[in-house]
Amino acid sequence: MIEYLDLLMFAALMVAVLSGFPVAFSIAGTAIFFAFLGWSLGAMNISLLGAMSQRIFGLLTNGVLIAIPLFVLMGAVLEKSRIAEEMLDTMGRSFGQLRGGLGISVILVGMLLAASTGIVGATVVAMGMIALPTMLRSGYDPRLAAGVVCASGTLGQIIPPSTLLIILSDVVSNAYQQAQYEQGKFAIDTISVGQIFAAALLPGLTMVVLYILYILVRGLVRPEDVPVMADDGIRLPLSKMISAIAPAILLILAVLGAILSGVASPTEAASVGGLGAILMAAIKSGHSRRFLLLGTSCLVLLGVGAGLYPVRLQRSDLSLADYAIGGGYVVLSAIAAVAIFIAVKSLITQKTLQPALNSTLTMTSMIFATILAAGIFSLVFIGLGGEERVHGLLSELPGGPTGALIFCMLFIFVLGFFLDFVEIAVIVLPLVLPALILMGHDPVWLSVLIAINLQTSFLTPPFGFSLFYLRGVAPKELTTGQIYAGVAPFILIQILAVAVIWFLPEIATWLPKILF
């Protein structure tokens, strides 16, 4: 029994999580119990837990993970300010006269929300409340309508920026460094968040294309499932369409452009996204609109100017032109600061900012508590010999590196039926990724395959979170069975996407090679 404590520990974790007890406490409690059990049986040195303080300190000082609450805030503000609702209404009217056009508009809005929020729960709930009733009233098959809403909501996990990609980049980078140490390399390379974002961009757009193709093919094969929207005779002016969609696109370009161009780190770009979302929401409310637009323009000019012509006023060799430009930057900063103050005050008055901050705090606490508990779990698992067992298992699998990767992908896919992506990412991946990288797999390509696989965990019953989110806001006439049946084709599309990236790795590796 002693030699199988690591396997018993993993089985006990599954039971604890499925019991409904809070996940972070289930992970940490299981780890502590088996640490003392292993110590009492002589299978583990309890002093290994002394390294836990270093892990906690490393988590709290991790500059990459600071981007998570900032991106969550950006998404929460956009959700609470109902910007998503206006985008969906505009896109629906734009594509409504095309067969399947409403479904396509839901997917495209899901893509925009994914790139501007990165929060699956917020996207699925918003789409479920706005798009689902419209699709059902238009005569869409209930199963298809539910599947489109759930699948488009999960795009927030593969299209950057997303919390999954940030967590995954940290895990992959650590695994890559560990693999290099085991190879005897001490001048090591790292994997940055920007590389993972760049690698996931084209695969994410590929999935959007696959979703749209499915809707179009479904419309040809079963036209009764995807009817054309009734023409109400109302035509949106082009200016309104642009005003509804352009701000989100500009925000996406500002955030991703800053990261991929190297102008800003992911954390700095996340702060740009948070401020941009606050300004967008305040401008939409109509309060001091002209001054807020002026302040936003000043921020853009300040960012571009400081990037092209930085001025350090503490230097003694500055010319008169440098002082003039520096003074201009100070003026731009002052105007932008006043605009931000007015925007925050406006959102507080409208009671938009408070629920957004509550949502941000709740989700951030959940993510960091899970990561912290997973650090304890992996430490004990390694102490019980689990890491050697995993490496031995993967190296002995038939098929070599390909067989090991297929096994890991299937294992992650099955775990997705029961566990959340955060638990899988921070518990399972640190155990298998170093071995897979040592076998010769490209860590960037590997991270994209795993990201799409983890995205599927939101759709797989019985514990797919997207299914829960939609069930909570869907009308009573839409049954749980219809929701499960609706997501089945999209799960197959996800598997197809993994196959496409597997056989065409350039889709994931081309952009990072060009940019980095």
C-alpha positions as CSV (number, residue, x, y, z in Angstrom):
1,M,0.0,0.0,0.0
2,I,2.8,2.4,0.9
3,E,4.2,2.4,-2.7
4,Y,0.8,3.4,-4.0
5,L,0.2,6.4,-1.7
6,D,0.6,8.8,-4.6
7,L,-2.1,7.1,-6.6
8,L,-4.4,6.9,-3.6
9,M,-3.8,10.6,-3.0
10,F,-4.9,11.4,-6.6
11,A,-8.0,9.2,-6.2
12,A,-8.8,10.9,-2.9
13,L,-8.6,14.3,-4.5
14,M,-11.1,13.3,-7.2
15,V,-13.5,12.1,-4.5
16,A,-13.1,15.3,-2.4
17,V,-13.7,17.6,-5.4
18,L,-16.7,15.6,-6.6
19,S,-18.2,15.7,-3.1
20,G,-19.0,19.4,-3.6
21,F,-16.6,20.7,-0.9
22,P,-14.8,23.9,-1.9
23,V,-12.1,23.0,-4.4
24,A,-9.1,24.9,-2.9
25,F,-9.8,23.4,0.6
26,S,-10.3,19.9,-1.0
27,I,-6.9,20.1,-2.7
28,A,-5.0,21.5,0.3
29,G,-6.8,19.2,2.8
30,T,-6.1,16.1,0.8
31,A,-2.4,17.1,0.4
32,I,-1.9,17.7,4.1
33,F,-3.7,14.5,5.1
34,F,-1.5,12.4,2.8
35,A,1.7,14.3,3.8
36,F,1.2,13.2,7.5
37,L,0.0,9.8,6.4
38,G,3.2,9.3,4.3
39,W,5.3,10.7,7.1
40,S,3.8,8.3,9.7
41,L,4.3,5.3,7.3
42,G,7.9,6.4,6.5
43,A,7.1,7.1,2.8
44,M,7.8,10.8,2.9
45,N,10.1,13.3,4.6
46,I,7.8,15.8,6.3
47,S,10.5,18.5,6.2
48,L,9.7,18.8,2.5
49,L,6.7,20.9,3.4
50,G,9.2,23.6,4.5
51,A,9.5,24.5,0.8
52,M,5.9,25.6,0.9
53,S,6.8,29.1,2.2
54,Q,9.0,29.6,-0.9
55,R,6.2,28.5,-3.1
56,I,3.7,30.9,-1.5
57,F,6.2,33.8,-1.7
58,G,6.9,32.9,-5.4
59,L,3.1,33.0,-6.1
60,L,2.6,36.3,-4.4
61,T,5.5,37.9,-6.2
62,N,4.8,36.5,-9.6
63,G,4.6,39.5,-12.0
64,V,2.8,37.5,-14.7
65,L,-0.1,36.4,-12.6
66,I,-0.8,40.0,-11.5
67,A,-2.4,40.3,-15.0
68,I,-5.2,38.0,-14.0
69,P,-7.2,40.3,-11.8
70,L,-6.7,43.2,-14.2
71,F,-8.0,41.2,-17.2
72,V,-10.9,39.9,-15.0
73,L,-11.7,43.5,-14.1
74,M,-11.7,44.5,-17.7
75,G,-14.2,41.7,-18.5
76,A,-16.4,42.4,-15.5
77,V,-16.7,46.1,-16.3
78,L,-17.7,45.4,-20.0
79,E,-20.3,42.9,-18.8
80,K,-21.9,45.1,-16.1
81,S,-22.0,48.1,-18.4
82,R,-24.1,46.1,-21.0
83,I,-21.7,46.8,-23.8
84,A,-22.0,43.1,-24.8
85,E,-25.8,43.4,-25.2
86,E,-25.4,46.3,-27.6
87,M,-22.8,44.5,-29.6
88,L,-25.0,41.4,-30.0
89,D,-28.0,43.4,-31.0
90,T,-26.0,45.2,-33.7
91,M,-24.4,42.0,-35.1
92,G,-27.7,40.2,-35.1
93,R,-29.3,42.9,-37.2
94,S,-26.3,42.9,-39.5
95,F,-26.4,39.1,-40.2
96,G,-30.0,38.4,-39.6
97,Q,-31.1,38.0,-43.2
98,L,-28.5,35.3,-43.8
99,R,-29.6,31.7,-43.1
100,G,-27.9,31.0,-39.8
101,G,-26.9,34.6,-39.6
102,L,-28.1,35.0,-36.0
103,G,-26.0,32.0,-35.0
104,I,-23.0,33.5,-36.8
105,S,-23.5,36.8,-35.1
106,V,-23.6,35.1,-31.7
107,I,-20.2,33.3,-32.5
108,L,-18.6,36.6,-33.7
109,V,-19.8,38.5,-30.7
110,G,-18.5,35.6,-28.5
111,M,-15.2,36.0,-30.3
112,L,-15.1,39.8,-29.6
113,L,-16.2,39.3,-26.0
114,A,-13.6,36.5,-25.6
115,A,-10.8,38.8,-26.8
116,S,-12.0,41.7,-24.7
117,T,-13.0,39.9,-21.5
118,G,-11.5,36.4,-21.4
119,I,-14.1,35.3,-18.9
120,V,-16.2,32.3,-19.9
121,G,-18.9,32.7,-17.1
122,A,-19.6,36.4,-18.0
123,T,-19.7,35.7,-21.7
124,V,-22.1,32.6,-21.5
125,V,-24.4,34.3,-19.0
126,A,-24.6,37.5,-21.1
127,M,-25.2,35.5,-24.3
128,G,-27.7,33.2,-22.6
129,M,-29.7,36.2,-21.4
130,I,-29.5,38.2,-24.6
131,A,-29.0,35.8,-27.6
132,L,-30.7,32.6,-26.5
133,P,-34.3,34.0,-26.2
134,T,-33.9,35.7,-29.6
135,M,-32.7,32.5,-31.2
136,L,-35.5,30.5,-29.8
137,R,-38.1,33.1,-30.9
138,S,-36.6,33.1,-34.4
139,G,-37.3,29.3,-34.6
140,Y,-33.8,28.0,-34.1
141,D,-33.6,24.3,-32.9
142,P,-33.3,24.6,-29.1
143,R,-30.3,22.2,-29.0
144,L,-28.4,24.1,-31.6
145,A,-29.2,27.5,-29.9
146,A,-27.9,26.1,-26.6
147,G,-24.8,24.7,-28.2
148,V,-23.9,27.9,-30.1
149,V,-24.2,30.0,-26.9
150,C,-22.1,27.6,-24.8
151,A,-19.4,27.1,-27.4
152,S,-19.1,30.8,-28.4
153,G,-18.8,31.6,-24.6
154,T,-15.8,29.2,-24.2
155,L,-13.8,31.0,-26.9
156,G,-12.7,33.3,-24.1
157,Q,-10.2,30.5,-23.0
158,I,-8.4,30.2,-26.3
159,I,-8.5,33.7,-27.8
160,P,-6.1,35.9,-25.9
161,P,-6.0,37.6,-23.5
162,S,-7.5,34.9,-21.2
163,T,-6.9,33.7,-17.7
164,L,-6.3,30.1,-19.0
165,L,-3.4,31.3,-21.2
166,I,-1.8,33.3,-18.5
167,I,-1.9,30.4,-16.0
168,L,-0.8,28.0,-18.8
169,S,2.1,30.2,-19.8
170,D,3.4,30.2,-16.2
171,V,3.1,26.4,-15.9
172,V,4.7,25.8,-19.3
173,S,7.5,28.2,-18.6
174,N,8.3,26.4,-15.3
175,A,8.1,23.0,-17.0
176,Y,10.3,24.1,-19.8
177,Q,12.9,25.4,-17.3
178,Q,12.7,22.2,-15.3
179,A,13.2,20.1,-18.5
180,Q,16.3,22.2,-19.4
181,Y,17.8,21.7,-15.9
182,E,17.3,17.9,-16.3
183,Q,19.1,18.1,-19.6
184,G,22.1,19.8,-17.9
185,K,21.4,23.2,-19.3
186,F,21.8,26.1,-16.9
187,A,21.7,29.0,-19.4
188,I,18.0,28.4,-19.8
189,D,15.3,29.9,-22.1
190,T,11.9,30.8,-20.9
191,I,8.4,30.9,-22.4
192,S,6.6,34.3,-22.1
193,V,3.0,35.1,-22.0
194,G,3.4,37.0,-25.2
195,Q,4.6,33.9,-27.0
196,I,1.6,31.9,-25.7
197,F,-0.8,34.7,-26.7
198,A,0.7,34.8,-30.2
199,A,0.6,31.0,-30.5
200,A,-3.1,30.9,-29.5
201,L,-4.3,33.7,-31.7
202,L,-4.5,31.9,-35.1
203,P,-5.8,28.6,-33.6
204,G,-8.5,30.6,-31.8
205,L,-9.6,32.2,-35.1
206,T,-9.4,28.7,-36.7
207,M,-12.0,27.5,-34.2
208,V,-14.2,30.5,-34.9
209,V,-14.1,29.6,-38.6
210,L,-14.9,25.9,-37.8
211,Y,-17.9,27.0,-35.7
212,I,-19.2,29.3,-38.5
213,L,-18.8,26.5,-41.1
214,Y,-20.8,24.1,-38.9
215,I,-23.6,26.7,-38.7
216,L,-23.6,27.2,-42.5
217,V,-23.5,23.4,-43.3
218,R,-26.2,22.8,-40.7
219,G,-28.3,25.4,-42.6
220,L,-27.8,23.6,-45.9
221,V,-28.6,20.2,-44.5
222,R,-31.4,21.1,-42.1
223,P,-32.6,24.6,-43.0
224,E,-35.5,24.3,-40.5
225,D,-33.0,24.3,-37.7
226,V,-31.5,27.7,-38.7
227,P,-34.2,29.9,-40.1
228,V,-33.8,33.4,-41.4
229,M,-34.7,36.1,-39.0
230,A,-38.0,37.9,-39.6
231,D,-37.4,41.2,-41.3
232,D,-38.7,44.0,-39.1
233,G,-37.9,46.6,-41.7
234,I,-35.5,48.4,-39.3
235,R,-32.1,49.2,-40.8
236,L,-29.3,50.2,-38.5
237,P,-27.3,53.2,-39.7
238,L,-23.6,52.5,-40.4
239,S,-22.6,54.9,-37.7
240,K,-24.5,53.0,-35.0
241,M,-22.9,49.7,-36.1
242,I,-19.5,51.2,-35.9
243,S,-20.1,52.8,-32.6
244,A,-21.3,49.5,-31.1
245,I,-18.4,47.3,-32.4
246,A,-15.4,49.7,-32.9
247,P,-14.7,50.4,-29.1
248,A,-14.3,46.7,-28.3
249,I,-12.1,46.1,-31.4
250,L,-9.9,49.1,-30.5
251,L,-9.6,47.8,-26.9
252,I,-8.6,44.4,-28.2
253,L,-6.0,46.0,-30.5
254,A,-4.6,48.2,-27.7
255,V,-4.2,45.2,-25.3
256,L,-2.9,42.6,-27.7
257,G,-1.0,45.1,-29.8
258,A,0.9,46.3,-26.8
259,I,1.8,42.7,-25.8
260,L,2.7,41.3,-29.2
261,S,4.7,44.3,-30.3
262,G,6.7,44.3,-27.1
263,V,5.7,47.8,-26.1
264,A,4.2,46.6,-22.8
265,S,4.4,43.5,-20.6
266,P,1.2,41.5,-20.2
267,T,0.6,43.1,-16.8
268,E,1.0,46.6,-18.2
269,A,-1.2,45.7,-21.1
270,A,-3.8,44.3,-18.7
271,S,-3.8,47.7,-16.8
272,V,-4.4,49.4,-20.2
273,G,-7.4,47.0,-20.7
274,G,-8.8,47.7,-17.3
275,L,-8.6,51.5,-17.8
276,G,-9.9,51.2,-21.3
277,A,-12.9,49.2,-20.2
278,I,-13.7,51.8,-17.4
279,L,-13.5,54.6,-19.9
280,M,-15.6,52.7,-22.5
281,A,-18.3,52.1,-19.9
282,A,-18.3,55.7,-18.8
283,I,-18.4,57.0,-22.3
284,K,-21.4,54.7,-23.1
285,S,-23.3,56.2,-20.2
286,G,-23.1,59.6,-21.8
287,H,-21.7,61.4,-18.7
288,S,-19.1,64.1,-19.7
289,R,-18.7,62.2,-23.0
290,R,-16.6,64.8,-24.8
291,F,-14.1,65.2,-22.0
292,L,-13.8,61.4,-21.6
293,L,-13.2,61.1,-25.3
294,L,-10.5,63.8,-25.0
295,G,-8.9,62.0,-22.0
296,T,-8.9,58.7,-23.9
297,S,-7.3,60.4,-26.9
298,C,-4.6,61.8,-24.5
299,L,-3.9,58.4,-23.1
300,V,-3.5,57.0,-26.7
301,L,-1.2,59.9,-27.7
302,L,0.8,59.5,-24.4
303,G,1.3,55.8,-25.1
304,V,2.3,56.2,-28.7
305,G,4.5,59.3,-28.0
306,A,6.3,57.7,-25.0
307,G,7.0,54.6,-27.1
308,L,8.4,56.5,-30.0
309,Y,10.2,59.3,-28.2
310,P,10.7,58.6,-24.5
311,V,11.9,61.6,-22.4
312,R,13.6,61.2,-19.0
313,L,13.4,64.6,-17.3
314,Q,15.9,63.7,-14.6
315,R,18.8,63.7,-17.2
316,S,21.0,66.8,-17.4
317,D,21.7,66.7,-21.2
318,L,18.2,67.4,-22.4
319,S,17.6,69.9,-25.1
320,L,14.8,72.5,-25.2
321,A,12.8,70.3,-27.5
322,D,13.1,67.5,-25.0
323,Y,11.7,69.7,-22.2
324,A,8.9,70.9,-24.5
325,I,7.9,67.3,-25.4
326,G,8.2,66.2,-21.7
327,G,6.0,69.1,-20.8
328,G,3.5,67.9,-23.4
329,Y,3.5,64.5,-21.9
330,V,2.8,66.0,-18.4
331,V,-0.2,67.9,-19.8
332,L,-1.5,64.7,-21.5
333,S,-1.1,62.8,-18.3
334,A,-3.0,65.4,-16.3
335,I,-5.9,65.5,-18.7
336,A,-6.0,61.7,-18.8
337,A,-5.9,61.5,-14.9
338,V,-8.9,63.8,-14.6
339,A,-10.8,61.8,-17.3
340,I,-10.1,58.6,-15.4
341,F,-11.3,60.2,-12.1
342,I,-14.5,61.3,-13.8
343,A,-15.1,57.9,-15.4
344,V,-14.6,56.1,-12.1
345,K,-16.9,58.5,-10.3
346,S,-19.5,58.1,-13.0
347,L,-19.4,54.3,-12.7
348,I,-19.6,54.4,-8.9
349,T,-22.7,56.7,-9.2
350,Q,-24.4,54.3,-11.6
351,K,-23.5,51.4,-9.4
352,T,-21.6,49.7,-12.2
353,L,-18.1,49.6,-10.7
354,Q,-19.0,48.0,-7.4
355,P,-20.5,44.7,-8.7
356,A,-17.6,44.6,-11.2
357,L,-15.1,44.8,-8.4
358,N,-17.0,42.2,-6.4
359,S,-16.9,39.8,-9.4
360,T,-13.2,40.5,-9.9
361,L,-12.4,39.8,-6.2
362,T,-14.4,36.6,-6.1
363,M,-12.9,35.1,-9.3
364,T,-9.4,36.2,-8.5
365,S,-9.6,34.8,-5.0
366,M,-10.8,31.5,-6.4
367,I,-8.0,31.2,-9.0
368,F,-5.2,32.2,-6.6
369,A,-6.5,29.9,-3.8
370,T,-6.6,27.0,-6.2
371,I,-3.1,27.7,-7.5
372,L,-1.8,28.0,-3.9
373,A,-3.5,24.7,-2.8
374,A,-2.2,23.0,-6.0
375,G,1.3,24.0,-5.0
376,I,0.9,22.1,-1.7
377,F,-0.6,19.1,-3.6
378,S,2.2,18.9,-6.1
379,L,4.8,19.2,-3.4
380,V,3.4,16.3,-1.4
381,F,2.8,14.3,-4.6
382,I,6.4,14.7,-5.5
383,G,7.4,13.7,-2.0
384,L,5.5,10.5,-2.2
385,G,7.3,9.6,-5.5
386,G,4.5,10.5,-7.8
387,E,6.7,12.5,-10.2
388,E,9.0,9.5,-10.9
389,R,5.9,7.3,-11.4
390,V,4.5,9.7,-14.0
391,H,7.9,10.0,-15.8
392,G,8.2,6.2,-15.8
393,L,4.7,5.7,-17.1
394,L,5.1,8.2,-20.0
395,S,8.5,6.8,-21.0
396,E,7.2,3.2,-21.1
397,L,4.1,3.9,-23.1
398,P,4.0,2.4,-26.6
399,G,4.5,4.8,-29.5
400,G,7.3,6.8,-27.9
401,P,6.8,10.6,-27.7
402,T,3.6,10.6,-29.8
403,G,2.0,7.8,-27.8
404,A,2.8,9.7,-24.5
405,L,1.3,12.9,-25.9
406,I,-1.9,11.0,-27.1
407,F,-2.2,9.4,-23.6
408,C,-1.8,12.8,-21.9
409,M,-4.3,14.5,-24.2
410,L,-6.9,11.8,-23.6
411,F,-6.2,11.9,-19.8
412,I,-6.7,15.7,-19.7
413,F,-9.9,15.3,-21.9
414,V,-11.4,12.8,-19.5
415,L,-10.4,14.9,-16.4
416,G,-12.3,17.8,-18.1
417,F,-15.6,15.9,-17.5
418,F,-15.0,16.3,-13.7
419,L,-12.5,19.1,-13.0
420,D,-12.2,22.8,-13.8
421,F,-9.4,24.0,-16.1
422,V,-7.6,25.7,-13.2
423,E,-7.3,22.5,-11.2
424,I,-6.1,20.5,-14.3
425,A,-3.6,23.3,-15.3
426,V,-2.0,23.7,-11.9
427,I,-2.2,20.0,-10.6
428,V,-1.8,17.7,-13.6
429,L,0.2,19.7,-16.1
430,P,3.3,20.4,-13.9
431,L,3.6,16.6,-13.5
432,V,3.4,15.7,-17.2
433,L,4.8,18.7,-19.1
434,P,8.5,18.3,-18.2
435,A,8.5,14.7,-19.4
436,L,6.7,15.6,-22.7
437,I,9.1,18.5,-23.3
438,L,12.1,16.2,-22.6
439,M,10.7,13.8,-25.2
440,G,11.1,16.6,-27.8
441,H,7.7,18.2,-28.1
442,D,7.7,22.0,-28.8
443,P,6.5,23.7,-25.6
444,V,4.7,26.5,-27.4
445,W,2.9,24.1,-29.8
446,L,2.2,21.8,-26.8
447,S,0.6,24.6,-24.8
448,V,-1.9,25.4,-27.7
449,L,-3.0,21.8,-27.9
450,I,-3.5,21.6,-24.2
451,A,-5.3,25.0,-24.2
452,I,-7.9,23.8,-26.7
453,N,-8.2,20.5,-24.8
454,L,-8.8,22.4,-21.5
455,Q,-11.3,24.7,-23.3
456,T,-13.3,21.5,-24.0
457,S,-13.7,21.0,-20.2
458,F,-16.2,23.8,-20.2
459,L,-18.5,21.9,-22.5
460,T,-18.2,18.3,-21.4
461,P,-21.1,17.1,-19.1
462,P,-21.8,16.5,-16.3
463,F,-19.6,19.2,-14.8
464,G,-18.9,21.5,-17.8
465,F,-19.1,25.0,-16.3
466,S,-20.6,26.6,-19.5
467,L,-23.5,24.1,-19.1
468,F,-24.1,25.3,-15.5
469,Y,-23.9,28.9,-16.5
470,L,-26.4,28.5,-19.3
471,R,-28.7,26.3,-17.2
472,G,-28.9,29.1,-14.7
473,V,-30.2,31.7,-17.2
474,A,-31.9,29.6,-19.8
475,P,-35.8,29.5,-20.0
476,K,-37.5,26.6,-18.3
477,E,-38.7,25.1,-21.6
478,L,-35.0,24.4,-22.6
479,T,-34.2,21.1,-20.8
480,T,-30.8,20.1,-19.5
481,G,-30.8,17.2,-21.9
482,Q,-31.2,19.6,-24.8
483,I,-28.2,21.6,-23.6
484,Y,-26.1,18.5,-23.3
485,A,-27.2,17.3,-26.8
486,G,-26.5,20.8,-28.2
487,V,-22.9,21.0,-27.1
488,A,-22.0,17.5,-28.5
489,P,-21.3,18.7,-32.1
490,F,-19.1,21.5,-30.7
491,I,-17.1,19.0,-28.6
492,L,-16.4,17.1,-31.8
493,I,-15.4,20.4,-33.5
494,Q,-13.0,21.0,-30.6
495,I,-11.4,17.6,-31.1
496,L,-11.2,18.4,-34.8
497,A,-9.4,21.6,-34.0
498,V,-6.9,19.7,-31.9
499,A,-6.3,17.4,-34.9
500,V,-5.8,20.4,-37.2
501,I,-3.2,22.0,-34.9
502,W,-1.6,18.6,-34.4
503,F,-1.0,18.0,-38.2
504,L,-0.5,21.6,-39.0
505,P,1.7,22.9,-36.1
506,E,2.6,26.0,-38.1
507,I,-0.8,27.4,-37.2
508,A,0.4,27.7,-33.7
509,T,4.1,28.2,-34.1
510,W,4.3,30.6,-37.1
511,L,3.3,33.9,-35.4
512,P,5.5,33.4,-32.3
513,K,8.5,32.7,-34.5
514,I,7.8,35.9,-36.5
515,L,7.2,38.1,-33.4
516,F,9.7,36.6,-31.0
